[in-house]
Amino acid sequence: MITPVETKKVHIISLGCVKNTVDSEIIAGGLESAGIELVEEPEDASTIIINTCGFIGDAKQESVEVILEAAQLKTDGQLKELLVAGCLSARYKKELTIEMPEVDKFFVTEDFRNIFEYIASKPHLADDPDHRRKLLTPRHYAYLKISEGCDNVCSFCAIPLMRGKQRSREVDSLVSEAKSLVARGVREMMVIGQDTTTYGWDLKPKRYLHELLTELDEIEGLDWIRLHYAHPSHFSRKLIPIFKNAKRILPYLDIPVQHASTNMLTSMKRGLDADGLRRLLLELRQEIPHLKLRTSVIVGFPGETDDDFDILLNFLEEIQFDRLGVFTYSEEEDTSGADLEDDVPTEVKIQRMDAVMDLQHSIAFNNNQALIGQELDIIIDSPDPDDDQQMLGRTIWDAPEIDQQVIVSGVYEPGSIVKLKIDDAGAYELYASGQADTFIPLGDIN
């Protein structure tokens, strides 16, 4: 009598940044193409894959906690295999193998082939796995990862230790993937990489971000293109006319500055001093109509004095960033920052973070108040879970997950782009209503 082979049911948990999301999508797409069943709930899975983050202390702790919670399902549920991939696994594989025997297998980043072969018990398909991505986002937007790894030496960052040196993808491959995603219904594309502004520098012959964006901007059926992770030290002025003249590239830039004190920028090994940062940001604001800027800053870096912090606060008040995230410094072993004394007390770090957020709250509120009465293009993301007569959407200046939402009165198809009047605003949300001047349904696009 032949014993039937049990069908594996796989659940994927993706932690950390959207670059991890893309990796998880590639894993999911490859498995699904091989006939492996993917399940929504971890309790229903026979195999769980956790794609971990190892960027900062809190992210590492979250990854460990999620692994331990999943491991409990081996006792309480039907889970038979627990697999761990991603940055935490790549960085601490040897230590984790010893400390977490409940994990069946650890994989490093981009280990798609080995993950597939381990689960499917057959060789990986030869064709490009990127084109078989199973989107984990709503179908009207997706992330286009243009490179992997990073060549920067920022003293606070361990990403090069986990993901290696920069490896850019060829322009033709990226354009092909973008067209494939558009054919599946994607209307908004977020261009991502560890440092998008150095895209192509490692290719032979060299290619450049402005060349890639020019080609992406020509893709029919794509409405919005949004650029993330633009390093200020590498921002080419050749990008400015691309933004000014583009049909689809949004007037939105995610450009992390990390600090504004020259002392801190030098210690962080960021490349530009405060004056260079100021000149770049003011030029971008002057040259690109309707531009809004997102940034991130770190407070409490070793050696940060009260004067350094005051310089940062004054800079943020001067530049008036439209979107901002703030992190307290956490030491990362094997980085050059780890050689510095972590001399800013935790309570001071928290006080400085709160001061930045208080300032940003005021800036964001005033900026949003100025939008009341205007008509804006809004992409509809989903129904409002708290009110079935409302939808949740975003303006051209807001990326998914990290930026504010627009609470829209009325019912629209997710993925449609509508022009609506802003009726009210808080610091981190807008309220819109009114008859749409434009309604572009997705229909039954596959």
C-alpha positions as CSV (number, residue, x, y, z in Angstrom):
1,M,0.0,0.0,0.0
2,I,1.4,3.4,-1.0
3,T,1.3,6.0,1.7
4,P,0.0,9.3,0.4
5,V,2.4,12.2,0.5
6,E,1.1,14.9,2.9
7,T,0.7,18.3,1.2
8,K,2.7,21.0,2.9
9,K,0.8,24.1,4.0
10,V,3.1,27.1,4.3
11,H,2.6,30.4,6.2
12,I,5.1,33.2,5.6
13,I,5.8,35.9,8.2
14,S,7.6,39.0,6.9
15,L,9.2,41.3,9.4
16,G,11.0,44.6,9.0
17,C,11.4,46.8,5.9
18,V,9.7,46.6,2.6
19,K,12.8,45.1,1.1
20,N,12.1,42.1,3.2
21,T,8.5,42.2,1.9
22,V,9.8,41.8,-1.7
23,D,12.0,38.9,-0.7
24,S,8.9,37.2,1.0
25,E,6.9,37.8,-2.2
26,I,9.6,36.1,-4.3
27,I,9.6,33.1,-1.9
28,A,5.8,32.9,-1.9
29,G,5.6,33.2,-5.7
30,G,8.1,30.4,-6.2
31,L,6.3,28.1,-3.8
32,E,2.9,28.8,-5.2
33,S,4.1,28.2,-8.8
34,A,5.3,24.7,-7.6
35,G,1.8,23.9,-6.2
36,I,2.6,24.5,-2.6
37,E,-0.4,25.7,-0.6
38,L,0.0,29.1,1.1
39,V,-2.2,29.7,4.2
40,E,-3.2,32.9,5.8
41,E,-3.0,31.8,9.5
42,P,0.0,30.3,11.2
43,E,-2.2,27.9,13.1
44,D,-3.1,26.3,9.8
45,A,0.4,25.8,8.6
46,S,2.6,22.7,8.6
47,T,5.6,24.9,7.7
48,I,6.3,28.5,8.8
49,I,8.9,30.7,7.2
50,I,9.9,33.8,9.2
51,N,11.7,36.4,7.2
52,T,13.5,38.3,10.0
53,C,14.8,41.8,10.5
54,G,18.1,42.5,12.2
55,F,18.5,46.3,11.7
56,I,18.3,47.7,15.2
57,G,17.8,46.3,18.7
58,D,14.0,46.5,18.8
59,A,13.7,44.8,15.4
60,K,16.0,42.0,16.5
61,Q,14.0,41.5,19.7
62,E,10.8,41.4,17.7
63,S,12.2,38.8,15.4
64,V,13.3,36.6,18.3
65,E,9.9,36.9,20.0
66,V,8.1,36.0,16.7
67,I,10.3,32.9,16.3
68,L,9.6,31.7,19.8
69,E,5.8,32.3,19.4
70,A,5.9,30.2,16.2
71,A,7.9,27.5,17.8
72,Q,5.2,27.1,20.4
73,L,2.9,25.9,17.6
74,K,5.1,22.8,17.3
75,T,3.7,21.8,20.7
76,D,0.2,23.4,20.5
77,G,-0.6,23.0,16.8
78,Q,0.1,21.1,13.6
79,L,3.4,22.9,12.8
80,K,6.1,20.4,11.7
81,E,8.7,22.8,10.3
82,L,10.0,26.2,11.4
83,L,12.3,27.9,9.0
84,V,14.0,31.3,9.6
85,A,15.5,33.6,6.9
86,G,16.4,37.2,6.5
87,C,18.8,39.6,8.1
88,L,18.8,38.3,11.6
89,S,19.4,34.8,10.3
90,A,22.2,36.0,8.0
91,R,24.0,37.9,10.7
92,Y,23.7,35.4,13.6
93,K,23.1,32.1,11.9
94,K,25.8,30.3,13.9
95,E,24.7,31.6,17.3
96,L,21.0,31.1,16.5
97,T,21.5,27.5,15.4
98,I,22.9,26.8,18.9
99,E,20.4,28.9,20.9
100,M,17.2,28.0,19.0
101,P,17.2,24.2,18.4
102,E,13.4,24.5,17.8
103,V,14.2,26.0,14.4
104,D,14.6,23.4,11.7
105,K,16.7,25.4,9.3
106,F,18.2,28.9,9.0
107,F,18.7,30.6,5.7
108,V,20.6,33.8,4.8
109,T,19.1,36.7,2.8
110,E,18.2,36.1,-0.8
111,D,18.4,32.4,-0.3
112,F,15.3,31.8,-2.4
113,R,16.7,28.8,-4.3
114,N,17.6,26.8,-1.1
115,I,14.4,27.7,0.6
116,F,12.4,26.5,-2.4
117,E,14.4,23.3,-2.7
118,Y,14.1,22.6,1.0
119,I,10.3,22.9,1.0
120,A,9.4,21.6,-2.4
121,S,12.0,18.8,-2.4
122,K,12.9,19.5,-6.0
123,P,15.3,21.8,-7.9
124,H,14.4,25.4,-8.2
125,L,12.9,26.5,-11.5
126,A,15.4,28.2,-13.8
127,D,13.3,31.2,-14.8
128,D,13.6,34.6,-13.0
129,P,11.8,34.3,-9.6
130,D,11.2,38.0,-9.5
131,H,8.6,37.7,-12.3
132,R,6.7,35.1,-10.2
133,R,6.3,37.3,-7.2
134,K,3.1,36.8,-5.2
135,L,2.2,40.3,-4.0
136,L,1.7,40.6,-0.3
137,T,0.5,44.2,-0.8
138,P,-2.9,45.2,-2.1
139,R,-2.8,44.5,-5.9
140,H,-2.8,48.2,-6.9
141,Y,0.7,48.9,-5.5
142,A,4.0,47.1,-5.3
143,Y,7.7,47.6,-4.5
144,L,10.4,47.5,-7.2
145,K,13.7,46.5,-5.6
146,I,16.4,47.8,-7.9
147,S,19.4,46.7,-5.9
148,E,20.5,44.6,-3.0
149,G,23.2,45.3,-0.4
150,C,25.0,48.6,0.3
151,D,28.5,50.1,-0.2
152,N,28.1,52.9,2.3
153,V,30.0,52.8,5.6
154,C,27.5,54.7,7.9
155,S,28.9,54.1,11.4
156,F,25.5,53.2,12.9
157,C,24.4,50.7,10.3
158,A,25.0,46.9,10.1
159,I,23.1,46.4,6.8
160,P,26.3,45.8,4.7
161,L,27.2,43.1,7.2
162,M,23.9,41.4,6.6
163,R,23.2,42.0,3.0
164,G,26.7,42.5,1.5
165,K,28.0,44.9,-1.1
166,Q,25.6,46.6,-3.5
167,R,24.4,44.5,-6.4
168,S,22.2,46.4,-8.9
169,R,19.8,44.8,-11.3
170,E,20.0,45.6,-15.0
171,V,17.7,48.2,-16.3
172,D,16.0,45.9,-18.8
173,S,15.2,43.3,-16.1
174,L,13.6,46.0,-13.9
175,V,11.6,47.5,-16.7
176,S,10.4,44.0,-17.6
177,E,9.4,43.3,-14.0
178,A,7.6,46.7,-13.7
179,K,5.6,46.0,-16.9
180,S,4.7,42.6,-15.6
181,L,3.4,44.1,-12.4
182,V,1.4,46.7,-14.2
183,A,-0.2,43.9,-16.3
184,R,-1.3,42.4,-13.0
185,G,-3.1,45.6,-11.9
186,V,-0.3,47.6,-10.2
187,R,-0.8,51.3,-10.6
188,E,1.6,52.7,-8.0
189,M,5.2,51.5,-7.8
190,M,7.6,52.2,-5.0
191,V,11.3,52.2,-6.1
192,I,13.4,50.8,-3.3
193,G,17.0,49.7,-2.5
194,Q,19.4,50.2,0.4
195,D,20.6,53.3,-1.4
196,T,18.7,54.0,-4.6
197,T,20.9,57.0,-5.5
198,T,23.9,54.7,-6.1
199,Y,21.9,52.4,-8.4
200,G,24.0,51.1,-11.3
201,W,27.4,52.2,-10.1
202,D,28.4,48.6,-9.8
203,L,27.2,47.5,-13.2
204,K,29.4,47.2,-16.3
205,P,28.9,49.5,-18.1
206,K,27.7,51.8,-15.3
207,R,24.1,52.8,-15.2
208,Y,22.4,55.5,-13.2
209,L,19.2,56.1,-11.4
210,H,18.1,58.9,-13.7
211,E,18.3,56.5,-16.6
212,L,16.2,53.9,-14.9
213,L,13.6,56.4,-13.8
214,T,13.4,57.8,-17.3
215,E,12.5,54.3,-18.7
216,L,10.1,53.5,-15.9
217,D,8.3,56.8,-16.5
218,E,7.4,55.6,-20.0
219,I,5.5,52.5,-18.9
220,E,1.9,52.7,-20.0
221,G,-0.7,51.8,-17.5
222,L,1.4,52.9,-14.5
223,D,0.1,56.0,-12.8
224,W,2.5,56.8,-9.9
225,I,6.2,56.1,-9.3
226,R,7.6,56.9,-5.8
227,L,11.3,57.0,-4.9
228,H,12.5,55.9,-1.5
229,Y,15.9,55.7,0.3
230,A,17.7,58.5,-1.6
231,H,21.0,59.1,0.2
232,P,21.6,62.9,0.3
233,S,25.4,62.5,-0.4
234,H,24.8,60.7,-3.6
235,F,21.8,62.6,-5.0
236,S,22.6,63.6,-8.5
237,R,21.4,66.9,-9.9
238,K,20.6,64.9,-13.1
239,L,17.5,63.6,-11.2
240,I,16.0,67.1,-10.8
241,P,14.8,67.5,-14.4
242,I,13.5,63.9,-14.3
243,F,11.3,64.9,-11.4
244,K,10.3,68.2,-13.0
245,N,9.3,66.8,-16.4
246,A,8.1,63.3,-15.5
247,K,4.6,62.0,-16.3
248,R,4.4,59.5,-13.5
249,I,7.2,60.2,-11.0
250,L,5.6,61.8,-7.9
251,P,6.9,65.0,-6.3
252,Y,7.9,63.0,-3.2
253,L,11.3,62.2,-2.0
254,D,12.3,59.9,0.9
255,I,15.8,61.3,1.7
256,P,17.1,60.3,5.1
257,V,19.4,62.9,6.6
258,Q,19.9,61.2,10.0
259,H,21.2,64.4,11.6
260,A,22.1,68.1,11.0
261,S,25.1,68.8,13.2
262,T,28.3,68.6,11.2
263,N,30.0,66.9,14.2
264,M,27.4,64.2,14.2
265,L,27.3,63.8,10.4
266,T,31.0,63.3,10.4
267,S,30.9,60.8,13.2
268,M,28.1,59.0,11.5
269,K,30.2,58.9,8.2
270,R,27.3,60.4,6.2
271,G,29.4,62.2,3.6
272,L,27.7,65.7,3.6
273,D,28.0,68.3,6.3
274,A,25.1,70.5,7.5
275,D,25.7,73.2,4.9
276,G,25.7,70.6,2.1
277,L,22.5,69.1,3.3
278,R,20.8,72.5,3.5
279,R,21.9,73.5,0.0
280,L,20.6,70.2,-1.5
281,L,17.2,70.3,0.3
282,L,16.6,74.0,-0.5
283,E,17.5,73.4,-4.1
284,L,15.2,70.5,-4.4
285,R,12.3,72.5,-2.9
286,Q,13.0,75.4,-5.3
287,E,13.4,73.3,-8.4
288,I,10.7,70.6,-8.1
289,P,7.2,72.0,-8.0
290,H,4.9,70.7,-5.2
291,L,7.7,68.6,-3.7
292,K,7.2,67.1,-0.3
293,L,10.1,65.5,1.6
294,R,10.3,62.5,4.0
295,T,13.3,62.0,6.2
296,S,14.5,60.1,9.2
297,V,16.8,61.2,12.0
298,I,18.7,59.5,14.8
299,V,19.0,61.0,18.3
300,G,21.4,60.0,21.0
301,F,24.3,58.9,18.8
302,P,27.6,58.7,20.8
303,G,28.9,62.1,21.5
304,E,25.7,64.0,20.7
305,T,25.8,67.1,23.0
306,D,23.0,69.4,23.9
307,D,24.4,71.8,21.3
308,D,24.3,69.1,18.6
309,F,20.7,68.3,19.4
310,D,19.8,72.0,19.3
311,I,21.3,72.3,15.9
312,L,19.2,69.3,14.7
313,L,16.0,70.9,16.1
314,N,16.7,74.2,14.5
315,F,17.4,72.5,11.2
316,L,14.2,70.6,11.3
317,E,12.3,73.7,12.1
318,E,14.0,75.5,9.2
319,I,13.5,72.8,6.6
320,Q,10.0,71.9,7.7
321,F,10.1,68.2,6.5
322,D,6.6,67.1,5.5
323,R,7.1,63.5,6.8
324,L,9.6,62.4,9.5
325,G,10.6,59.4,11.5
326,V,12.9,59.5,14.5
327,F,15.0,56.7,16.1
328,T,17.0,56.5,19.3
329,Y,20.5,55.2,18.7
330,S,21.1,51.6,19.5
331,E,24.6,50.2,19.3
332,E,25.2,47.6,16.6
333,E,28.2,45.3,17.1
334,D,30.9,45.2,14.4
335,T,30.0,48.6,13.2
336,S,32.4,51.5,13.6
337,G,29.9,53.2,15.9
338,A,30.3,50.3,18.3
339,D,33.8,51.5,18.9
340,L,32.4,54.8,20.3
341,E,31.2,55.1,23.9
342,D,27.4,55.0,24.0
343,D,27.5,58.0,26.3
344,V,24.0,59.5,25.9
345,P,21.7,58.1,28.7
346,T,18.6,56.3,27.6
347,E,16.3,58.8,29.3
348,V,18.0,61.7,27.4
349,K,17.6,59.8,24.1
350,I,13.9,59.4,24.8
351,Q,13.5,63.1,25.8
352,R,15.2,64.1,22.5
353,M,13.0,61.8,20.5
354,D,9.9,63.3,22.1
355,A,11.1,66.8,21.4
356,V,11.6,66.0,17.7
357,M,8.2,64.4,17.5
358,D,6.5,67.4,19.3
359,L,8.1,69.7,16.7
360,Q,7.1,67.5,13.8
361,H,3.6,67.2,15.1
362,S,3.3,71.0,14.9
363,I,4.8,71.1,11.4
364,A,2.6,68.3,10.1
365,F,-0.6,69.9,11.6
366,N,0.1,73.3,10.0
367,N,1.0,71.7,6.7
368,N,-2.2,69.7,6.7
369,Q,-4.4,72.6,7.7
370,A,-3.2,74.5,4.6
371,L,-4.6,71.7,2.5
372,I,-8.2,72.2,3.7
373,G,-10.4,73.3,0.8
374,Q,-8.1,71.9,-1.9
375,E,-8.9,69.2,-4.3
376,L,-6.3,66.4,-4.4
377,D,-5.7,63.2,-6.3
378,I,-6.2,60.3,-3.8
379,I,-5.5,56.6,-4.4
380,I,-8.0,54.4,-2.6
381,D,-6.3,51.6,-0.6
382,S,-9.1,49.8,1.3
383,P,-12.4,50.1,3.1
384,D,-12.3,51.7,6.5
385,P,-12.5,48.8,9.0
386,D,-14.3,51.1,11.5
387,D,-17.0,52.5,9.1
388,D,-18.4,50.7,6.0
389,Q,-19.3,54.1,4.4
390,Q,-15.7,55.3,4.4
391,M,-12.5,54.3,2.6
392,L,-8.8,54.8,3.4
393,G,-6.6,56.4,0.8
394,R,-3.4,58.4,0.3
395,T,-2.3,61.5,-1.5
396,I,0.5,61.7,-4.0
397,W,2.7,62.7,-1.0
398,D,2.0,59.7,1.1
399,A,3.6,56.2,0.9
400,P,1.8,53.1,2.2
401,E,2.4,52.1,5.8
402,I,4.8,54.9,6.8
403,D,2.9,58.1,5.9
404,Q,-0.5,59.5,6.7
405,Q,-3.9,58.3,5.4
406,V,-6.9,60.1,3.9
407,I,-10.2,59.1,5.4
408,V,-12.6,59.3,2.5
409,S,-16.4,59.6,2.8
410,G,-18.2,57.3,0.3
411,V,-17.4,54.0,-1.2
412,Y,-14.9,53.6,-4.0
413,E,-13.1,50.7,-5.6
414,P,-9.7,50.0,-4.0
415,G,-7.0,51.0,-6.5
416,S,-9.1,53.8,-8.1
417,I,-7.6,57.3,-8.2
418,V,-10.1,60.0,-7.4
419,K,-10.0,63.8,-7.1
420,L,-11.6,64.9,-3.8
421,K,-11.9,67.9,-1.6
422,I,-10.1,68.0,1.7
423,D,-12.6,69.0,4.4
424,D,-10.6,68.7,7.6
425,A,-7.2,67.7,8.8
426,G,-5.3,66.5,11.9
427,A,-1.5,66.3,12.3
428,Y,-1.3,62.9,10.7
429,E,-4.6,62.4,8.8
430,L,-6.8,64.1,6.2
431,Y,-10.5,63.9,5.7
432,A,-12.0,64.1,2.2
433,S,-15.4,64.0,0.6
434,G,-17.2,65.2,-2.5
435,Q,-18.1,64.0,-5.9
436,A,-15.0,62.7,-7.7
437,D,-14.0,64.5,-10.9
438,T,-12.0,61.4,-11.9
439,F,-12.9,57.7,-11.3
440,I,-10.6,55.1,-12.8
441,P,-11.8,51.6,-11.8
442,L,-9.5,48.7,-11.8
443,G,-12.1,46.4,-13.2
444,D,-11.2,42.7,-13.5
445,I,-7.5,43.1,-14.3
446,N,-5.6,39.9,-13.6
